[in-house]
Amino acid sequence: VEALDVLADRGYFAGEEILACEALGVTPYLPKPQTSGAKAAGRFGKQDFVYQADQDAYRCPAGALLPRHMTTVEKGLTLHRYWDRASCTGCRLKPQCTPSVERRVTRWEHEAVIEALQARMDLTPRAMRTRRRLVEHPFGTIKAWMGHTHFLMKRLPNVKTEISLHILAYNLKRVMAVLGTKPLMEAIRA
């Protein structure tokens, strides 16, 4: 396969996995989950801060420049932290920004991959509707047939067999619904 586009829901969002997909030539499409409570509390979110690559700093909504102050490694990820206490101290937008002394913005060393993903998502707003239309109905139907949300079998090879049988049954029912049983039986006999 020369190029592969993959659609997933926000539950699968992980920067390291997105980076690995990009390295393999797989183009992922998935929305970024809201992990900060700032937006929910009516304050500025990280997306309101613009990264200035040439200065390795963030531009805040008030126009101040937040330079990089430190770099840490957390759970194997290299993270850069940006802030400027002096700018935050007298800022008129501070109540909309942070309840702390200063606003700190964290940037992963491969954040450009996440930004490219977000740009793709912004250019293809129908991608998630397409995913929902193609994926959610079969999974919902299969789960309803199973009568529960877990597999009966244990161990991965057995679970793979179980889901394969469910998918085969789903596909056969869809073919019968779309084409009818006669063309299906003719194709099986051929």
C-alpha positions in Angstrom: 0.0 0.0 0.0 1.5 3.3 -1.1 -0.8 5.6 1.0 -3.3 4.8 3.7 -5.7 7.2 5.4 -7.0 6.0 8.8 -10.0 7.4 10.7 -10.3 6.9 14.4 -12.2 8.5 17.3 -10.7 10.6 20.0 -10.3 7.7 22.4 -7.4 6.5 20.3 -5.5 9.8 20.4 -1.9 9.4 21.5 0.9 11.6 20.2 3.4 8.7 20.0 1.1 6.6 18.0 0.3 9.4 15.6 4.0 10.0 15.1 4.5 6.3 14.4 1.7 6.3 11.8 3.3 9.3 10.1 6.7 7.5 10.0 5.0 4.5 8.3 3.3 6.6 5.7 -0.1 6.2 7.3 -2.2 9.4 7.5 -4.3 9.5 10.6 -7.5 11.5 11.0 -8.8 11.7 14.6 -10.0 14.6 16.8 -7.9 15.8 19.7 -9.6 15.3 23.0 -10.0 18.3 25.3 -7.7 17.4 28.2 -7.6 20.9 29.8 -10.3 22.2 32.0 -9.4 25.8 31.0 -11.8 25.9 28.0 -14.6 24.3 30.0 -14.1 27.0 32.7 -14.3 29.7 30.1 -10.6 30.5 29.9 -8.3 30.4 26.9 -7.2 27.0 25.8 -3.8 26.0 24.4 -5.1 26.5 20.9 -5.5 30.2 21.6 -1.7 30.4 22.0 0.3 30.6 18.7 3.7 28.9 18.5 6.4 31.1 16.9 8.9 28.5 15.6 11.5 31.1 14.6 11.6 32.3 18.2 10.8 29.0 20.0 8.1 30.9 21.9 4.4 31.1 22.2 2.4 34.3 21.5 -0.5 34.6 24.0 -3.9 36.0 23.2 -2.8 39.4 24.7 0.1 39.5 22.3 2.9 38.8 24.9 5.7 36.4 24.0 6.1 33.3 26.3 9.7 32.0 25.9 10.8 28.5 26.7 12.0 28.1 30.3 12.5 24.4 30.8 12.5 21.0 29.2 11.4 17.8 31.1 11.0 14.2 30.2 7.7 12.7 31.5 6.6 9.2 30.7 9.2 9.1 27.9 8.0 12.3 26.2 10.3 15.3 26.0 8.1 18.4 26.9 9.1 22.0 26.7 7.4 24.6 29.1 6.8 28.2 28.1 5.8 31.1 30.3 6.5 34.8 31.2 5.6 35.8 34.7 6.3 39.5 34.1 3.8 39.6 31.1 1.1 37.8 33.1 1.4 40.0 36.2 -0.2 43.1 34.8 -2.1 41.5 31.9 -5.7 42.7 31.4 -6.7 39.2 30.1 -5.3 37.2 33.0 -8.7 36.4 34.5 -9.6 34.8 31.1 -6.3 33.0 31.0 -5.3 31.5 34.3 -6.0 31.6 38.1 -2.3 31.0 38.7 0.6 33.5 38.9 1.4 32.9 35.3 0.1 30.8 32.4 2.3 27.9 31.4 2.1 26.3 28.0 3.5 22.8 27.4 4.8 21.7 24.0 5.8 18.1 23.1 9.0 17.9 21.0 7.0 16.5 18.1 4.0 18.8 18.5 4.3 19.8 14.8 2.9 16.3 14.0 -0.2 17.1 16.1 -0.5 20.5 14.5 -0.4 19.0 11.0 -3.1 16.5 12.1 -5.3 19.3 13.4 -4.8 21.2 10.1 -5.9 18.1 8.2 -8.9 17.7 10.4 -9.8 21.4 9.9 -9.6 20.9 6.1 -11.8 17.7 6.2 -14.6 18.3 8.6 -16.7 15.5 7.1 -14.0 12.9 7.9 -15.5 12.0 11.3 -19.0 11.9 9.9 -17.7 9.4 7.2 -16.1 7.3 9.9 -19.3 7.3 12.0 -21.4 6.3 9.0 -19.1 3.5 8.0 -18.0 2.1 11.3 -20.6 2.8 14.1 -23.5 0.9 12.5 -21.7 -2.4 12.0 -20.1 -2.3 15.5 -23.4 -1.4 17.1 -25.2 -4.2 15.2 -22.6 -6.7 16.1 -22.6 -5.7 19.8 -26.4 -6.0 19.8 -26.2 -9.5 18.3 -23.6 -10.5 21.0 -26.1 -9.3 23.6 -23.3 -7.7 25.6 -20.2 -5.6 25.0 -17.5 -8.2 25.8 -16.2 -11.3 24.0 -17.1 -14.8 25.3 -13.7 -16.2 24.3 -10.3 -15.7 26.1 -6.9 -15.3 24.6 -6.3 -13.2 21.5 -6.4 -16.0 18.8 -9.8 -17.1 20.1 -11.1 -13.5 20.3 -9.9 -12.9 16.7 -11.9 -16.0 15.6 -15.0 -14.8 17.5 -15.0 -11.3 16.0 -14.2 -12.8 12.5 -17.3 -14.9 12.7 -19.4 -12.0 13.9 -18.1 -9.9 11.0 -18.7 -12.7 8.5 -22.3 -13.0 9.7 -22.8 -9.2 9.5 -21.4 -9.1 5.9 -23.6 -12.0 4.8 -26.7 -10.4 6.2 -25.8 -7.1 4.5 -25.3 -8.9 1.1 -28.6 -10.6 1.5 -30.3 -7.4 2.4 -28.8 -5.5 -0.6 -28.6 -8.2 -3.3 -31.0 -10.9 -2.0 -30.4 -14.5 -1.3 -30.5 -15.8 -4.9 -27.4 -13.8 -6.1 -25.6 -14.7 -2.9 -26.2 -18.5 -3.4 -25.2 -18.2 -7.0 -21.9 -16.6 -6.0 -21.2 -19.2 -3.3 -21.9 -22.1 -5.8 -19.6 -20.5 -8.5 
